[in-house]
Amino acid sequence: MNSNKRKERPIAIEKGRVAKRTKGGSGGKWQTPHQQAKLASIRGRGIIEPGDVGIWATCARGQEGKATVELRSLLHKFAEKFYGIVGEAEEDDEEDEDDLDIEAAIQKEAAAIENQKGKPKLFTTARLDIECVLFVKVRPPIDPVDFVHRICKEVALKPDAAGTRYINRLTPMTMIGRATEKGLEEVGKTVLGEYFELNKTTENSEDNGEIKKEEKPERTSYSYAIRPTIRNHNTLKRDVVIKQIASSIADVHKVNLTKPDKVILVEIYQTICGMSVVGDDWETLKRFNLAELSKPKASVEAESKA
């Protein structure tokens, strides 16, 4: 009897393997190279890469799916309101692609493309392996800092304007780069250079041993504060990030942690880092937290600031 039991166990395990769906969206079926490439392109749309521009959003725990749908609706609504742009609605990815076979996935995308012809694709949702956090890529002509700022001012004055239940804070990103000291430096040159006079580096101040002298317009002497957020990342530490950014900004600009003219937002997640510069009303606008701004008392503060 013992020998019979030993024979039965491998069969049960094998049956379990057969019953389980194979990852890849083909149910274990063989795929042609074209099908493999097509499915990879469908899934690759949600990757955050250096050079991307977008908006981070936090949401209620366990409500990431509903918050994603809510965020898309919010962004499309205000894109039309502020810029008069009716963008392409992103394909609903609530349905796991593993539940579709490869032909169905291709047909689904083809139908979506046909339905959205002539409309710009303004927003693309990225897939993250972290709770309570979303990321949406933003395409021109929408500038994420201006866009988020206008949304938050609108909600501060009219608390019902957002109509959201799951979305909390929005954080615009002017540029995404690699989460390394070099990547942070490159992002800083592009993003900070629009607002601050930057300290010259050896790389950009010397040319064949001679110091370059460039005529630059006078910059307003802004005060600033640096606000980094680090998630799922262990290389760049908070203090290192703050010191590196502060050392890149010329002394004509002073640090002010209580009432800065500009706030430098830094978001680091896994292998990427992003940066933006927002105005002195970031604190007044509840750090762009829609949930807080939607409370009736927020409208009184916004009106007094105007």
C-alpha positions in Angstrom: 0.0 0.0 0.0 2.8 2.3 0.7 4.2 1.9 -2.8 0.8 2.8 -4.2 0.7 6.0 -2.3 4.1 7.0 -3.5 3.0 6.5 -7.1 -0.1 8.6 -6.6 1.6 11.7 -5.3 3.6 12.6 -8.4 0.4 12.2 -10.5 -1.4 14.7 -8.2 1.4 17.2 -8.5 1.5 16.8 -12.2 -2.2 17.4 -12.4 -1.8 20.6 -10.4 0.8 21.8 -12.9 -1.5 21.2 -15.8 -4.4 23.0 -14.2 -2.4 26.1 -13.5 -2.4 28.7 -16.3 1.0 29.5 -17.8 2.2 33.0 -17.5 2.5 34.8 -20.8 -1.1 35.2 -21.9 -1.1 32.3 -24.2 -2.5 29.5 -21.9 0.7 27.5 -22.6 0.3 27.7 -26.4 3.2 28.1 -28.7 3.7 31.7 -29.8 5.1 33.0 -33.1 8.0 35.6 -32.8 5.5 38.2 -34.0 3.0 37.3 -31.3 5.8 37.4 -28.6 6.9 40.8 -29.8 3.3 42.1 -29.8 2.6 40.9 -26.3 5.9 42.4 -25.1 5.0 45.7 -26.5 1.6 45.6 -24.8 3.1 44.9 -21.5 6.1 47.3 -21.9 3.9 50.4 -22.1 3.9 50.6 -18.3 7.6 50.9 -17.6 9.0 54.2 -16.2 12.2 55.1 -18.0 14.7 58.0 -18.0 13.4 60.9 -20.0 9.8 60.3 -19.0 7.6 63.1 -17.7 4.7 62.4 -15.4 2.7 62.6 -12.2 3.1 60.4 -9.1 -0.1 59.9 -7.1 -0.8 58.3 -3.7 -4.0 56.5 -3.0 -5.9 54.6 -0.3 -4.4 51.2 0.6 -5.9 48.3 -1.3 -7.7 50.6 -3.8 -5.0 50.9 -6.4 -7.2 49.6 -9.2 -10.1 51.9 -8.5 -7.7 54.8 -7.9 -6.1 54.2 -11.3 -9.4 54.5 -13.1 -10.3 57.5 -11.0 -7.0 59.2 -11.7 -7.3 58.7 -15.5 -10.8 60.3 -15.4 -9.5 63.2 -13.3 -6.6 64.0 -15.6 -8.7 63.7 -18.8 -11.4 65.9 -17.3 -9.0 68.7 -16.4 -7.0 68.4 -19.6 -10.1 69.2 -21.5 -11.1 72.0 -19.0 -7.7 73.8 -18.9 -6.3 73.1 -22.4 -9.3 72.2 -24.5 -7.7 68.8 -25.3 -9.7 65.7 -25.6 -7.2 62.9 -25.3 -7.3 59.2 -26.0 -8.7 57.1 -23.3 -6.2 54.6 -22.1 -7.0 51.0 -22.6 -8.5 49.5 -19.5 -5.8 47.3 -17.9 -7.9 46.1 -15.0 -8.2 42.8 -16.8 -5.0 40.9 -16.3 -3.3 40.1 -19.7 -2.6 36.6 -18.4 -6.3 35.9 -18.7 -6.2 36.7 -22.4 -4.7 34.6 -25.0 -2.3 36.2 -27.4 -4.7 36.6 -30.3 -7.3 38.2 -28.0 -4.7 40.7 -26.6 -3.7 41.7 -30.1 -7.3 42.1 -31.2 -8.1 44.2 -28.1 -5.2 46.6 -28.8 -6.1 46.8 -32.5 -9.7 47.7 -31.6 -8.6 50.3 -29.2 -6.3 51.9 -31.8 -9.1 52.1 -34.3 -11.5 53.7 -31.8 -8.9 56.3 -30.8 -7.7 57.4 -34.2 -7.0 61.2 -34.3 -6.8 61.7 -30.6 -3.5 62.4 -28.8 -2.5 59.9 -26.1 -1.8 62.2 -23.2 -1.6 59.9 -20.3 -0.2 56.3 -19.8 -0.4 54.5 -16.5 2.8 52.7 -15.3 2.6 49.5 -13.4 4.3 49.5 -10.0 5.1 46.8 -7.4 4.4 49.1 -4.5 1.2 49.7 -2.5 -0.7 53.0 -2.5 1.4 54.6 -5.2 0.6 55.2 -8.9 2.5 56.8 -11.8 1.1 58.3 -15.0 3.3 59.4 -17.9 2.3 62.8 -19.3 2.9 63.9 -22.9 3.1 67.4 -24.4 1.5 69.9 -24.6 0.7 69.3 -21.0 3.3 70.4 -18.4 2.9 68.3 -15.2 3.8 71.1 -12.8 1.4 73.6 -14.3 -1.3 71.0 -14.7 -1.1 69.7 -11.1 -0.9 73.2 -9.8 -4.0 74.3 -11.7 -5.9 71.2 -10.6 -5.1 71.8 -6.9 -6.1 75.5 -7.1 -9.4 74.5 -8.7 -10.1 71.9 -6.0 -9.1 74.3 -3.2 -11.6 76.9 -4.4 -14.2 74.3 -5.3 -13.8 71.2 -3.0 -16.2 69.2 -5.1 -14.3 69.8 -8.3 -12.1 66.7 -8.0 -14.9 64.2 -7.4 -12.3 61.7 -6.1 -12.6 59.1 -3.3 -9.3 57.2 -3.5 -6.7 59.7 -4.8 -4.6 61.6 -2.2 -1.4 63.5 -3.2 -0.3 64.4 -6.7 3.4 65.1 -7.3 4.4 66.4 -10.8 7.7 65.3 -12.3 9.4 67.5 -14.9 12.0 64.9 -15.7 12.9 61.3 -14.8 16.5 60.0 -14.8 18.5 57.2 -13.3 18.7 56.8 -9.5 22.4 57.3 -9.2 24.5 60.3 -8.2 25.3 60.9 -11.9 21.7 60.6 -12.8 20.6 63.0 -10.1 23.2 65.5 -11.3 21.9 65.3 -14.9 18.3 65.7 -13.9 19.2 68.6 -11.7 21.0 70.5 -14.4 17.9 70.3 -16.6 15.2 70.9 -14.0 17.0 73.3 -11.6 18.7 75.3 -14.4 15.3 76.8 -15.3 15.0 78.5 -12.0 18.3 78.7 -10.2 21.9 79.8 -11.0 23.9 76.6 -10.7 27.5 76.2 -9.6 29.8 75.4 -12.5 31.4 71.9 -12.6 34.8 71.0 -13.9 33.1 69.3 -16.9 31.2 72.3 -18.1 33.6 75.1 -17.0 36.8 74.1 -18.8 37.5 73.8 -22.5 41.1 72.7 -23.4 42.3 74.1 -20.1 40.7 77.5 -20.6 37.8 78.7 -18.4 34.7 79.4 -20.3 33.0 82.7 -19.6 29.4 82.8 -20.6 27.1 85.8 -20.4 24.0 84.7 -18.5 21.0 86.8 -17.6 20.6 87.7 -14.0 18.5 85.3 -12.0 16.0 86.1 -9.3 17.4 85.2 -5.9 14.9 82.5 -4.9 15.0 80.9 -1.5 14.3 77.1 -1.7 13.7 73.9 0.2 14.4 70.4 -0.9 11.8 67.7 -0.3 12.9 64.2 -1.2 10.8 61.0 -1.1 12.5 57.6 -1.4 10.7 54.3 -2.1 12.0 50.8 -2.7 15.6 52.2 -3.1 18.7 51.7 -0.9 21.5 53.4 -2.8 20.8 57.1 -2.6 20.2 58.2 1.0 18.1 61.2 1.9 21.0 63.3 3.3 23.1 62.6 0.2 20.3 63.7 -2.1 19.8 66.9 -0.2 23.5 67.7 0.0 24.1 67.0 -3.7 21.3 69.2 -4.9 22.1 72.0 -2.5 25.8 72.0 -3.5 24.8 72.4 -7.2 22.8 75.6 -6.5 24.8 78.9 -6.4 25.0 80.8 -3.1 22.9 83.6 -4.4 19.9 81.3 -3.5 19.4 80.6 0.2 17.8 77.6 1.9 14.6 78.5 3.7 12.7 75.5 5.2 9.8 77.5 6.5 8.7 79.8 3.8 10.7 79.1 0.6 10.0 80.8 -2.7 10.5 77.5 -4.5 10.2 73.9 -3.4 12.3 71.2 -5.1 10.5 67.9 -5.2 12.5 64.8 -5.6 11.0 61.3 -6.0 13.2 58.2 -6.1 11.8 54.8 -6.8 13.8 51.7 -7.5 16.2 52.6 -10.3 14.7 55.9 -11.3 14.6 59.4 -9.9 12.5 62.4 -10.8 12.5 66.1 -10.0 10.4 69.2 -10.3 10.3 72.7 -8.9 7.0 74.1 -7.5 5.9 77.5 -6.2 5.6 79.0 -2.7 1.9 77.9 -2.4 2.8 74.2 -2.3 2.2 74.2 1.5 -0.9 76.3 1.2 -2.3 73.8 -1.3 -1.8 71.0 1.2 1.3 69.7 -0.7 -1.0 69.0 -3.6 -3.1 66.6 -1.6 -6.5 66.4 -3.2 -8.1 64.6 -0.2 -7.1 67.5 2.0 -8.1 70.2 -0.5 -11.5 68.6 -0.9 -12.3 69.4 2.7 -14.5 72.6 2.9 -12.1 74.5 5.1 -9.4 74.3 2.3 -11.4 76.7 0.1 -11.3 79.5 2.8 -7.5 79.3 2.9 -7.2 79.4 -0.9 -9.5 82.4 -1.2 -7.5 84.3 1.4 -4.2 83.6 -0.5 -5.7 84.8 -3.8 
